[in-house]
Amino acid sequence: MSLPYPPRSAYYDGKLQSASSTSSFQTIDPATAKPLANIHTTSQSGIDAAVASAKKAFPAWSATPHIERARILQKAAAILRARNDELAKVETHDTGKAFSETSTVDVVTGADVLEYFANMVGGGGLNGETIQLRPNAWVYTTKNALGVCAGIGAWNYPIQIALWKSAPCLAAGNTMVYKPSEFTPLHSTLLAEIYAEAGVPPGVFNVVQGGGDVGAYLTKHPDVAKVSFTGQVSTGQKVAGSAAGGMKYVTMELGGKSACIILPDADIDQAVDGAMMANFFSTGQVCTNGTRVFVPQSIKAAFEKKLLDKVKHIRAGDVSDPNTNFGPLVSKPHYEKVLSYIKHGIQVDKATLLCGGPEKPAWLSSHKNKDYQNGYWVTPTIFTDCTDNMRIVQEEIFGPVMSLLSYADNDIASLIARANNTDVGLAAGVFTKNLNLAHQVIGQLEAGITWINTWGESPAEMSVGGWKLSGVGVENGRKGLEAWVKNKSTLVDMGGEVPTVFAKL
């Protein structure tokens, strides 16, 4: 059977490679459950070859002048922007996200990060510092590339995450072997080809394909100096543990169960918009989602009414239609997982179902594309009257499921304690007209990414990373570049004598 996309396999030495194993799998269109392409799993010998290609390319790439690396990466960013809609369509097919989202967010924000780091290194961002110790002695520091780095991507923002990892990696002079998620791999070799077109030398950016076993082998490879991983907490713990055994540098961007706090004086319309963005954008498949929405008792009824009005503006349907703003879940296993949480919320947690539920969306039965009935579509779901001990409140669902929790208006201290009562700490947000109070609350929330009167924006200039089990290190911003270099300090003494405690008395 002819598939919409050609087969994908490993990419190294500057070209797409022949299949290195007989093992393969298919990537599936979540909207229809139909296959998109055959993906050839990279064998261990293929992974070794990709790492060897990166290792061979490292000396010349790391010695390339910063300004020249910057020019190449800036050209890659320009190509990404020129091919935005083409790449966005691929992302829509692979992830199920609406084209209205992938065309305005996924490729755009990835290109922004690439351009940001290119400009940073071109403008002296890799310069060290000089410290005068005394008249005849001083210290200087240098920032040095790490070597071959492994990037392991997630399925929810495939090309964006690939760029979040590869942009600072390559800008700092490293080379990369990148493994996309097996659920959304189509972007990977396209990005490799774009880098090559821009002038990135062979071996600097390489791709391997496969599941967790491929990622595990890459992570523990002796020639890999750093591992950058995005994914769920349990997998991240294994990846970090394996990398630590080899004393590798790591960046871990993991999951969360973030608190979206509505304070009593908040503008209800603005707060409801924030809660909607924090739960239903990208079909709820965003790691920073504010799925625990804390609402004061005094405005609970009004807040719920506004939510029900806003939910009507969620438009599921043909994902290629610019008016569609809500797509299916990414895969059958994830679809079944999210449905199990919704059913648990109703049957076991006994939360009040404000809207939604486990049934297939009603519009599917009348949709002109009958294949959509086989897709991984869910109904946006809101639970209310939730308590902190419910499973739907405690565990990351990673789907369009909102939990409303009420609190006494005057008990802010207890509210903050409840918001912090979780093992993860990726994100949090506060909605209020009182900015002094907003800063006080934000200052006490145990999360690495926070917002006031907005939700979800993560520009290239903003360093982001989780606390607690939500991760290690940061991505983006000036600190994001520091994560891809190692520092060397040199003390120079010009006095002519070496200090010694063994001088003659």
C-alpha positions as CSV (number, residue, x, y, z in Angstrom):
1,M,0.0,0.0,0.0
2,S,1.3,3.4,-0.9
3,L,1.7,5.7,2.1
4,P,1.6,9.6,2.1
5,Y,5.3,9.9,3.0
6,P,8.4,8.1,2.0
7,P,10.2,5.8,4.5
8,R,12.4,7.4,7.2
9,S,15.6,6.0,8.5
10,A,18.8,7.2,10.1
11,Y,20.6,10.3,8.8
12,Y,24.4,10.7,9.3
13,D,27.5,11.6,7.3
14,G,25.3,14.3,5.7
15,K,22.8,11.9,4.0
16,L,19.9,9.6,4.6
17,Q,21.2,6.1,5.2
18,S,19.9,2.7,4.1
19,A,18.0,0.7,6.8
20,S,20.5,-0.7,9.2
21,S,18.1,-3.3,10.6
22,T,15.1,-5.4,9.5
23,S,13.0,-3.8,12.3
24,S,10.5,-1.1,11.3
25,F,7.3,0.6,12.5
26,Q,4.7,3.0,11.2
27,T,3.9,6.5,12.2
28,I,0.1,7.0,12.4
29,D,-2.1,10.0,11.6
30,P,-4.0,10.5,14.9
31,A,-7.0,12.1,13.1
32,T,-7.8,9.0,11.1
33,A,-5.6,6.2,12.6
34,K,-4.2,5.6,9.1
35,P,-0.4,5.0,8.6
36,L,1.7,7.8,7.2
37,A,5.1,6.3,6.7
38,N,7.3,3.3,7.4
39,I,10.1,4.1,9.9
40,H,13.2,1.9,9.9
41,T,14.6,1.4,13.4
42,T,18.3,2.2,13.7
43,S,20.4,-0.8,14.8
44,Q,23.1,-0.5,17.4
45,S,25.7,-0.5,14.7
46,G,23.8,2.3,13.0
47,I,23.8,4.3,16.2
48,D,27.5,3.7,16.6
49,A,28.0,5.0,13.0
50,A,25.9,8.1,13.7
51,V,27.9,8.8,16.9
52,A,31.2,8.2,15.0
53,S,30.0,10.7,12.3
54,A,29.3,13.3,15.0
55,K,32.6,12.6,16.7
56,K,34.5,13.0,13.4
57,A,32.8,16.3,12.6
58,F,33.3,17.8,16.1
59,P,36.9,19.1,15.9
60,A,36.3,21.2,12.7
61,W,32.9,22.4,13.8
62,S,34.0,23.4,17.3
63,A,36.9,25.3,15.8
64,T,34.7,27.1,13.3
65,P,34.6,30.9,14.2
66,H,31.6,31.8,16.2
67,I,30.4,34.4,13.6
68,E,30.6,31.7,10.8
69,R,28.6,29.2,12.8
70,A,26.1,32.0,13.5
71,R,25.7,32.8,9.7
72,I,25.0,29.1,8.9
73,L,22.4,28.8,11.7
74,Q,20.8,32.1,10.7
75,K,20.4,30.7,7.2
76,A,18.8,27.6,8.5
77,A,16.3,29.7,10.5
78,A,15.5,31.6,7.3
79,I,14.9,28.3,5.4
80,L,12.6,27.1,8.2
81,R,10.5,30.3,7.9
82,A,10.3,30.0,4.1
83,R,9.1,26.4,4.4
84,N,6.8,27.1,7.4
85,D,3.5,25.9,6.0
86,E,5.0,22.8,4.3
87,L,6.6,21.8,7.6
88,A,3.5,22.7,9.6
89,K,1.5,20.3,7.4
90,V,3.9,17.5,8.2
91,E,3.6,18.3,11.9
92,T,-0.2,18.3,11.6
93,H,-0.3,14.9,10.0
94,D,2.2,13.4,12.5
95,T,0.8,14.9,15.7
96,G,-2.9,15.5,14.9
97,K,-2.6,19.1,16.0
98,A,-4.6,21.6,14.0
99,F,-2.8,23.4,11.2
100,S,-4.0,26.7,12.8
101,E,-1.6,25.8,15.6
102,T,1.4,24.2,13.9
103,S,1.5,26.9,11.3
104,T,1.7,29.7,13.8
105,V,3.5,28.1,16.8
106,D,5.6,25.0,16.2
107,V,7.9,25.9,13.3
108,V,7.8,29.7,14.1
109,T,9.0,29.3,17.7
110,G,11.6,26.7,16.8
111,A,13.1,29.1,14.2
112,D,13.0,31.9,16.8
113,V,15.1,29.9,19.1
114,L,17.6,29.0,16.4
115,E,18.0,32.6,15.4
116,Y,18.3,33.7,19.0
117,F,21.2,31.4,19.7
118,A,22.9,32.1,16.4
119,N,22.7,35.8,17.2
120,M,24.0,35.2,20.7
121,V,27.1,33.3,19.7
122,G,27.7,35.7,16.8
123,G,27.5,38.6,19.3
124,G,30.0,37.3,21.8
125,G,27.8,35.1,23.9
126,L,30.6,32.5,24.2
127,N,33.1,34.9,25.5
128,G,34.6,34.2,29.0
129,E,35.6,36.7,31.6
130,T,38.8,38.2,33.0
131,I,39.6,38.9,36.6
132,Q,42.5,40.9,37.9
133,L,43.7,39.2,41.1
134,R,46.7,41.5,41.9
135,P,49.1,43.6,39.8
136,N,51.0,40.7,38.4
137,A,48.3,37.9,38.3
138,W,45.0,37.5,36.6
139,V,42.4,34.8,35.8
140,Y,40.7,34.3,32.5
141,T,37.9,31.8,31.7
142,T,36.9,30.2,28.4
143,K,33.7,28.3,27.4
144,N,34.4,25.1,25.5
145,A,32.1,22.9,23.5
146,L,31.3,19.5,25.2
147,G,31.6,17.2,22.2
148,V,29.0,14.8,20.8
149,C,25.6,15.4,22.4
150,A,22.4,13.3,22.4
151,G,19.0,14.9,22.0
152,I,16.0,12.8,22.7
153,G,12.8,14.5,21.6
154,A,9.1,14.3,22.7
155,W,6.0,13.7,20.6
156,N,4.0,16.8,21.5
157,Y,6.1,19.5,19.9
158,P,8.4,17.5,17.6
159,I,10.2,20.1,15.4
160,Q,10.1,22.8,18.1
161,I,11.8,20.5,20.7
162,A,14.3,19.3,18.1
163,L,15.3,23.0,17.5
164,W,15.2,23.8,21.2
165,K,17.9,21.1,21.6
166,S,19.9,21.4,18.5
167,A,20.1,25.3,18.3
168,P,22.2,25.9,21.4
169,C,24.0,22.6,20.9
170,L,25.3,23.5,17.5
171,A,25.7,27.2,18.2
172,A,28.1,26.3,21.1
173,G,30.2,24.2,18.7
174,N,28.9,20.7,19.7
175,T,27.6,18.0,17.3
176,M,24.4,16.1,17.9
177,V,22.8,12.8,17.4
178,Y,19.0,13.3,17.7
179,K,16.4,10.7,18.3
180,P,12.8,11.8,17.7
181,S,9.8,10.2,19.4
182,E,8.8,7.0,17.6
183,F,5.2,8.5,17.6
184,T,6.2,11.7,15.7
185,P,9.4,11.1,13.7
186,L,8.6,12.7,10.3
187,H,10.2,16.1,11.1
188,S,13.6,14.7,12.0
189,T,15.2,14.0,8.6
190,L,13.6,17.1,7.1
191,L,15.4,19.2,9.8
192,A,18.6,17.4,9.0
193,E,18.2,18.3,5.3
194,I,17.5,21.9,6.1
195,Y,20.6,22.2,8.3
196,A,22.6,20.6,5.4
197,E,21.1,23.1,2.9
198,A,22.1,26.0,5.2
199,G,25.7,24.8,5.2
200,V,26.0,22.7,8.4
201,P,28.8,20.2,7.6
202,P,28.1,16.5,7.4
203,G,28.1,14.8,10.8
204,V,27.2,17.9,12.8
205,F,23.5,17.0,13.0
206,N,22.5,13.4,12.8
207,V,19.3,11.4,13.3
208,V,18.6,7.9,14.6
209,Q,15.1,6.3,14.7
210,G,13.4,4.0,17.2
211,G,11.8,3.6,20.6
212,G,13.1,3.5,24.1
213,D,15.8,0.9,23.4
214,V,17.4,3.2,20.8
215,G,17.3,6.1,23.3
216,A,18.8,3.9,26.0
217,Y,21.7,2.8,23.9
218,L,22.4,6.3,22.7
219,T,22.3,7.6,26.3
220,K,24.9,5.3,27.6
221,H,27.2,5.5,24.5
222,P,30.7,6.2,25.8
223,D,31.4,8.9,23.1
224,V,28.3,10.9,24.1
225,A,29.2,13.9,26.4
226,K,25.7,15.1,27.2
227,V,22.1,14.0,27.0
228,S,19.2,16.4,26.7
229,F,15.8,14.6,27.2
230,T,12.2,15.8,27.1
231,G,9.5,13.5,28.2
232,Q,7.7,12.0,31.2
233,V,9.2,11.9,34.7
234,S,9.6,8.1,35.0
235,T,11.5,7.8,31.7
236,G,13.6,10.9,32.5
237,Q,14.7,9.4,35.8
238,K,16.0,6.3,33.9
239,V,17.8,8.5,31.3
240,A,19.3,10.7,33.9
241,G,20.5,7.7,36.0
242,S,22.1,6.1,32.9
243,A,23.8,9.4,31.9
244,A,25.0,10.0,35.5
245,G,26.8,6.6,35.4
246,G,29.0,7.9,32.6
247,M,29.4,11.3,34.3
248,K,27.6,13.0,31.3
249,Y,26.1,16.4,31.4
250,V,22.3,16.3,31.4
251,T,19.3,18.6,30.7
252,M,16.0,17.0,31.7
253,E,12.7,18.7,30.8
254,L,10.0,16.5,32.3
255,G,6.4,16.5,33.3
256,G,4.2,18.5,35.7
257,K,0.9,18.9,37.4
258,S,0.9,22.7,37.4
259,A,-1.3,25.0,39.5
260,C,-3.3,27.7,37.8
261,I,-4.4,30.0,40.7
262,I,-7.3,32.4,40.4
263,L,-7.2,35.0,43.2
264,P,-10.5,36.5,44.4
265,D,-10.0,39.9,42.7
266,A,-9.1,38.5,39.3
267,D,-10.9,39.6,36.1
268,I,-13.0,36.5,35.5
269,D,-13.0,36.7,31.7
270,Q,-9.2,37.0,31.7
271,A,-8.9,34.2,34.2
272,V,-11.2,31.9,32.3
273,D,-9.2,32.5,29.1
274,G,-6.1,31.6,31.0
275,A,-7.5,28.4,32.3
276,M,-8.8,27.5,28.9
277,M,-5.3,28.1,27.4
278,A,-3.7,26.1,30.3
279,N,-5.9,23.1,29.6
280,F,-7.1,22.8,26.1
281,F,-4.4,24.3,23.8
282,S,-2.8,21.6,21.8
283,T,-5.5,19.2,23.0
284,G,-4.1,19.5,26.5
285,Q,-0.8,17.8,25.4
286,V,1.5,20.4,26.9
287,C,3.9,19.6,29.8
288,T,3.3,23.0,31.4
289,N,-0.5,22.8,31.5
290,G,-2.2,24.2,34.5
291,T,-4.6,21.3,35.1
292,R,-5.2,22.1,38.8
293,V,-7.3,25.3,38.6
294,F,-7.8,26.8,42.1
295,V,-10.9,29.0,42.2
296,P,-12.1,31.1,45.2
297,Q,-15.5,30.0,46.6
298,S,-16.9,33.5,46.1
299,I,-16.6,33.4,42.2
300,K,-16.8,29.6,41.7
301,A,-20.3,29.6,40.2
302,A,-19.6,32.6,37.9
303,F,-16.3,31.0,36.9
304,E,-17.9,27.7,35.9
305,K,-20.6,29.5,33.9
306,K,-18.0,31.4,31.9
307,L,-16.0,28.2,31.4
308,L,-19.1,26.5,29.9
309,D,-19.6,29.5,27.6
310,K,-15.9,29.4,26.4
311,V,-15.9,25.7,25.8
312,K,-18.4,26.3,23.0
313,H,-15.6,28.0,21.1
314,I,-13.4,24.9,21.0
315,R,-13.7,23.8,17.3
316,A,-12.7,20.3,16.6
317,G,-12.9,19.0,13.1
318,D,-10.8,18.8,9.9
319,V,-7.3,19.6,11.2
320,S,-6.3,21.2,7.9
321,D,-9.1,23.8,8.2
322,P,-7.8,27.1,9.5
323,N,-10.9,27.5,11.7
324,T,-10.2,24.2,13.6
325,N,-8.5,24.8,16.9
326,F,-8.6,21.4,18.5
327,G,-7.3,18.1,17.3
328,P,-7.1,14.5,18.4
329,L,-4.7,12.9,20.9
330,V,-1.4,11.8,19.5
331,S,-1.7,8.0,19.5
332,K,-3.9,5.1,20.4
333,P,-2.1,4.2,23.7
334,H,-2.3,7.8,24.8
335,Y,-5.9,8.0,23.9
336,E,-6.7,5.0,26.0
337,K,-4.7,6.4,28.9
338,V,-6.6,9.7,28.9
339,L,-9.9,8.0,28.6
340,S,-9.0,5.8,31.6
341,Y,-8.4,9.0,33.7
342,I,-11.7,10.5,32.6
343,K,-13.5,7.3,33.6
344,H,-11.6,7.2,36.9
345,G,-12.6,10.8,37.7
346,I,-16.3,9.9,37.2
347,Q,-16.5,6.4,38.7
348,V,-13.8,6.3,41.4
349,D,-12.9,9.9,42.3
350,K,-16.6,10.9,42.1
351,A,-15.7,14.4,40.9
352,T,-18.6,16.4,39.4
353,L,-18.5,16.3,35.6
354,L,-19.1,19.9,34.5
355,C,-18.8,19.0,30.8
356,G,-17.3,16.4,28.5
357,G,-16.7,12.8,29.4
358,P,-15.4,9.6,27.9
359,E,-17.9,9.4,25.0
360,K,-16.7,10.0,21.4
361,P,-17.4,13.6,20.4
362,A,-20.9,13.9,18.9
363,W,-19.7,15.8,15.7
364,L,-17.8,12.7,14.5
365,S,-20.9,10.9,13.4
366,S,-21.8,13.6,10.9
367,H,-18.3,14.5,9.7
368,K,-17.8,14.2,5.9
369,N,-14.5,12.3,6.4
370,K,-15.6,9.0,7.8
371,D,-12.0,8.0,8.6
372,Y,-12.1,10.6,11.4
373,Q,-14.4,8.2,13.3
374,N,-11.4,5.9,13.8
375,G,-9.1,8.7,15.0
376,Y,-8.1,9.4,18.6
377,W,-10.6,12.1,19.3
378,V,-11.8,13.1,22.8
379,T,-14.2,15.6,24.2
380,P,-12.8,18.5,26.2
381,T,-13.6,17.6,29.8
382,I,-14.0,19.7,33.0
383,F,-14.3,18.3,36.5
384,T,-15.4,20.4,39.4
385,D,-15.7,20.0,43.2
386,C,-12.4,18.2,43.0
387,T,-10.2,17.5,46.1
388,D,-6.5,17.3,46.4
389,N,-6.4,13.5,47.0
390,M,-8.2,12.6,43.7
391,R,-6.1,10.7,41.2
392,I,-7.2,13.1,38.4
393,V,-5.8,15.9,40.5
394,Q,-2.5,14.2,41.6
395,E,-1.3,12.6,38.3
396,E,-0.4,14.1,35.0
397,I,-3.1,13.2,32.4
398,F,-1.6,15.1,29.5
399,G,-4.9,15.5,27.8
400,P,-7.8,18.0,27.7
401,V,-9.0,17.4,31.3
402,M,-9.4,20.3,33.7
403,S,-9.8,19.9,37.5
404,L,-11.4,22.8,39.4
405,L,-10.5,23.0,43.1
406,S,-12.1,25.6,45.4
407,Y,-10.6,27.4,48.4
408,A,-11.7,29.9,51.0
409,D,-11.1,33.5,49.7
410,N,-9.1,34.6,52.7
411,D,-6.9,31.5,53.1
412,I,-4.0,32.3,50.7
413,A,-1.5,30.5,52.9
414,S,-3.4,27.3,52.7
415,L,-3.9,27.7,49.0
416,I,-0.1,28.1,48.4
417,A,0.6,25.0,50.5
418,R,-2.0,23.0,48.4
419,A,-0.5,24.2,45.2
420,N,3.0,23.1,46.3
421,N,1.8,19.7,47.6
422,T,3.2,17.7,44.6
423,D,6.4,16.0,43.7
424,V,6.7,17.9,40.5
425,G,7.3,21.6,39.9
426,L,7.3,22.6,36.3
427,A,5.0,25.6,36.0
428,A,2.5,27.7,37.8
429,G,0.5,30.9,37.2
430,V,-1.5,33.5,39.1
431,F,-4.4,35.7,37.9
432,T,-5.1,38.8,39.9
433,K,-5.4,42.6,39.6
434,N,-3.1,43.0,42.6
435,L,0.4,42.8,41.2
436,N,2.1,43.1,44.6
437,L,0.1,40.1,45.8
438,A,0.8,38.3,42.5
439,H,4.6,38.6,43.0
440,Q,4.3,37.5,46.6
441,V,2.3,34.3,45.6
442,I,4.6,33.6,42.7
443,G,7.6,33.9,45.0
444,Q,6.3,31.1,47.2
445,L,5.2,28.7,44.4
446,E,7.6,25.8,43.9
447,A,7.9,25.8,40.1
448,G,10.5,26.8,37.6
449,I,8.3,28.4,35.0
450,T,5.7,30.9,36.2
451,W,3.3,33.4,34.7
452,I,1.2,36.3,36.0
453,N,-2.1,37.1,34.2
454,T,-1.2,34.9,31.2
455,W,-0.4,31.3,30.5
456,G,1.9,29.3,28.3
457,E,4.1,31.8,26.4
458,S,7.7,30.7,26.3
459,P,9.8,33.0,24.1
460,A,13.4,32.2,23.1
461,E,14.7,34.8,25.6
462,M,13.1,33.1,28.6
463,S,15.1,30.4,30.3
464,V,12.7,27.5,31.3
465,G,13.2,24.5,33.4
466,G,11.5,22.5,36.2
467,W,11.9,22.1,39.9
468,K,11.6,18.9,41.9
469,L,11.0,15.9,39.7
470,S,10.1,18.1,36.7
471,G,13.7,18.4,35.5
472,V,17.3,19.4,35.7
473,G,18.8,22.4,34.1
474,V,17.1,25.0,31.8
475,E,16.5,25.5,28.1
476,N,16.5,28.7,26.1
477,G,17.6,32.2,27.3
478,R,21.2,33.1,28.1
479,K,21.4,30.3,30.7
480,G,20.3,27.8,28.0
481,L,23.5,28.3,26.1
482,E,25.6,27.7,29.3
483,A,24.1,24.2,29.5
484,W,26.0,23.3,26.3
485,V,29.5,24.3,27.3
486,K,32.1,23.4,29.9
487,N,34.2,26.1,31.5
488,K,37.9,26.3,31.9
489,S,39.6,28.8,34.3
490,T,43.3,29.7,33.8
491,L,45.4,31.6,36.4
492,V,48.3,33.6,34.9
493,D,51.1,34.8,37.2
494,M,53.6,37.3,35.6
495,G,55.7,37.9,38.7
496,G,58.5,35.5,37.6
497,E,58.4,33.3,40.7
498,V,56.4,30.3,41.6
499,P,55.0,30.7,45.2
500,T,56.1,27.8,47.4
501,V,55.9,27.0,51.1
502,F,59.3,25.3,50.8
503,A,61.3,28.6,50.4
504,K,64.5,28.9,52.4
505,L,64.0,30.4,55.8
